[in-house]
Amino acid sequence: MQQAAVGIIGGGILGLATAYHLTQRFPQRRVVILEKEAELAQHQTGHNSGVLHSGIYYKPGSLKATNCREGKKAMEAFCAAEGIDYEICGKVIVATHEGELPALQRIYERGQANGVRCALIDAEHLHELEPAAAGIKAIHVPEAGIVNYPQVCQRLAARLQERGAQIVTNARVTGIRQQSGEVVLQTLAGDFTVDYVVNCAGLHSDRVAALGGAQPGVKIVPFRGEYYEVKPHAQHLCRNLIYPVPDPSFPFLGVHFTRMIKGGVECGPNAVLAFAREGYHKTDINLRDLAETLTYSGFLRLAATYWQTGLGEMWRSFSKAAFVKALQHLIPAIQAEDLEPAAAGIRAQAIAPDGAMVDDFMIHETARIVNVCNAPSPAATASLNIGRLIVDKLAERFT
Ligand SMILES: Cc1cc2nc3c(=O)[nH]c(=O)nc-3n(C[C@H](O)[C@H](O)[C@H](O)COP(=O)(O)OP(=O)(O)OC[C@H]3O[C@@H](n4cnc5c(N)ncnc54)[C@H](O)[C@@H]3O)c2cc1C
């Protein structure tokens, strides 16, 4: 008898990590990964900062905290075993004025509670680590790192193919039909009949959940994060990872400097409403996406509360001088002429109808479908553990 088949929607890092665990733990089961693009990892996974997060920021006991800690260990082990480029280079979170010290202290305490190796350091120690950074106090997190996530995905895909998993690209899922104990996934590459489904569709995860009849009660709102690349002559200003103290009301971490594993230094991202779920350029507009966002009560409530912050972010999007000013809080010597525009990324942020940004990872289950409804940063770091968690949920269903 053929063992139950699983269809995974989305060939980003979460879909691939889930398939990796599934094929490892249940080698007899048929696994098919359906990706709408011609290549894997073309959206969030291929457009992020490439940071291996330590887990310092997250509420102790949350899915983010536990999966980030465990996932980072698993990711490092995977990269080491597979010869993938990564580096544990350390990071500093920098308070630039007295007003940020209480928040810095809270992050430090969270780090302690989450078991992250970190230390509060004074301006002198900060200067030794990052000579160009300005700050009155900082947290040094030696275990933060950088990695090449697209390379991780290529290797996951290669291992999956060796294990007989089917990866089908150009296969946008357009319909989900549940009938007598099986699920038919209708795609642009034909129909696939499976027993169980995992929805890892990122920016479209709410729509895919709805196709399967789930009502997780949240909607994805896309936020574009724009980056600049530091030109070679100024790259010495950032040795590793330099982050600000984040605003606790937002899940985004504020513009930061990131040394990239492939070389070079990027800075950003800001966070502006994207007028298309895959709108990587300021001028990209998708009327369906935009209308859905602008008529969603959750977004309207969020916008009513945080319109000033939103306007500030938009201003930084249109004015390079304003973006540079934000960066100069961390590195005063950085100048507009040191920066050139780099590719943007779009975050899939789930928003509740009351306007709350869903902070933690969110997984919603129906009898045959596991929907990943919110997987923002640090989900790339945490992916191998989130994949394990999803496979635990599937295992409960296998008989
Ligand atoms: C700007 C930015 C910076 C970030 N920085 C970091 C960082 O430094 N460290 C970190 O850990 N995390 C970071 N993140 C978060 C991280 O990138 C994401 O959490 C992670 O990539 C999510 O992976 P995913 O597989 O869920 O989504 P995605 O990578 O978006 O994959 C979803 C896939 O589903 C496919 N899909 C969608 N709809 C369908 C459909 N109907 N049919 C078939 N396929 C479909 C898409 O084409 C896509 O390939 C960042 C994110 C952004 C945007």
The ligand as a Gaussian input file, in Angstrom:
#p B3LYP/6-31G(d) Opt

LIG

0 1
 C       13.665000      42.289000       4.272000
 C       13.727000      41.019000       5.074000
 C       14.818000      40.759000       5.916000
 C       14.859000      39.580000       6.667000
 N       15.982000      39.269000       7.375000
 C       16.064000      38.059000       8.003000
 C       17.269000      37.637000       8.607000
 O       18.289000      38.301000       8.523000
 N       17.271000      36.458000       9.283000
 C       16.154000      35.670000       9.371000
 O       16.197000      34.631000      10.028000
 N       15.001000      36.029000       8.750000
 C       14.951000      37.176000       8.046000
 N       13.814000      37.524000       7.379000
 C       12.668000      36.621000       7.425000
 C       12.842000      35.437000       6.507000
 O       13.371000      35.798000       5.255000
 C       11.470000      34.774000       6.328000
 O       10.920000      34.574000       7.608000
 C       11.573000      33.435000       5.623000
 O       12.301000      33.555000       4.431000
 C       10.175000      32.880000       5.363000
 O       10.296000      31.766000       4.532000
 P        9.026000      31.180000       3.797000
 O        9.459000      29.918000       3.137000
 O        7.895000      31.148000       4.760000
 O        8.589000      32.300000       2.751000
 P        9.100000      32.637000       1.248000
 O       10.578000      32.602000       1.153000
 O        8.424000      33.890000       0.892000
 O        8.522000      31.416000       0.427000
 C        7.156000      31.260000       0.121000
 C        7.087000      30.606000      -1.243000
 O        5.736000      30.270000      -1.540000
 C        5.551000      30.454000      -2.934000
 N        4.109000      30.577000      -3.174000
 C        3.283000      31.565000      -2.754000
 N        2.021000      31.334000      -3.180000
 C        2.060000      30.158000      -3.840000
 C        1.057000      29.394000      -4.504000
 N       -0.226000      29.780000      -4.560000
 N        1.429000      28.234000      -5.107000
 C        2.722000      27.801000      -5.062000
 N        3.719000      28.515000      -4.451000
 C        3.381000      29.669000      -3.842000
 C        6.330000      31.718000      -3.227000
 O        6.621000      31.864000      -4.607000
 C        7.556000      31.519000      -2.360000
 O        8.620000      30.904000      -3.036000
 C       13.758000      38.683000       6.611000
 C       12.685000      38.941000       5.753000
 C       12.682000      40.072000       4.969000
 C       11.570000      40.264000       3.993000

